[in-house]
């Protein structure tokens, strides 16, 4: 990632707007947590805080989406059958136990 430098003015309430170039470069969006760390030489490091709760919210939203999609389907689910044409692509890759047909005895 390229080094980006930007400036912002501190308000009387101690607030600073994070410039859009910085928000975009680190993927910062409304509601995200921001962590600050004071370094030597009066420098402050800012980073996007990743939390389990935000990660969990994404997983929950995805699972709800899948549930809605599956419930909306009228036809039954069929197991995935790997086409023979894929065998050449995965030749030499260790896949034991990854596919149902590999675990049947």
N, C-alpha and C positions, 0 to 999 in steps of 0.2 A: 504494500500500500504506500502511496506517495505521502510525503510529509506535507501536511496542510497547516497553514498558519492563518489565524483570523483573530480579530479583536472585537470586543463587545464592551459596552459601557455599564458600570455598576450603578443601579438606581439608588435613590435615597432609602429604599426598603431593603437594600442588600441583595437585590435580584439582578440576574444577568440572563439575557436571552442567548441561548446557544445558537450560533450562526448556522444557517441551513447547510452550508458546505460541510460543517463538522457533523451535524445530525445525519446527513445523507451518507457520509463516508463510513460511519460506524453503525448505521441502521437504527438510529435512535428515533422512537416514535412516541406519541402522546401516551402517557401512562407508564413508560419505562422508568426504571430506577437508574439513577446516576450515582456512581461512587466517586469520592474525592480522596486524594492522598496528598498530604503535604510532604514535599521533598526538601532536601537541602537547597540553600540559596534562594529562598522565597519562591520556590516553584511549586505548582500544584498540578497533580496528574488527575485527569478526569477520565472515567471509563464507564461504559454501559455495564450495568450490574445485571448479571444473569441470575435468575432465581428459579428454584424448583417450581414455585407456584406458577410462574408464567409459562414454564415448560409444560407443567401438568395441564394448565388451561388449554394449551394448544393440542395436547394429546386428547383431552376430553372432548374438545370441539371436533376433532377429526373422527373420534369414535362415534360421536353422535351423528355426524354426517354419514359414516358408513352404515350405521344402524338404519337411518332414514332411507338410504339407497337400497339396502337389502330388503327392508320391509316393503318398499314400493315395487320390487320385482315380483312378478307373478310366477316366473319359471324357477324351478329348483336350481340350487347351486351344483355345479359339476366340478369334480376335482381337476386340477391343472394336469394336463398330460404334456410332457416335454416332447416337442417334435424332434424327429430323428435328425432334421437339418441343423439342429442346435449342437449336436454331439461334436461336430468338428470345431465349433467355437469354444467349447469347454474342455477339449482334449488336453490332458495334463493338469487340470485344475482339480484339487482334492475336494470332492463333493460328497463323500460317504456320509450317509445319515441325513443329508439335506432334503432328499426327495423320498416320498413314500415308497416308491418301488425299490429304493436302495435298502430299506429297513425290513422288507418282507423276506421271510425265510421259508 
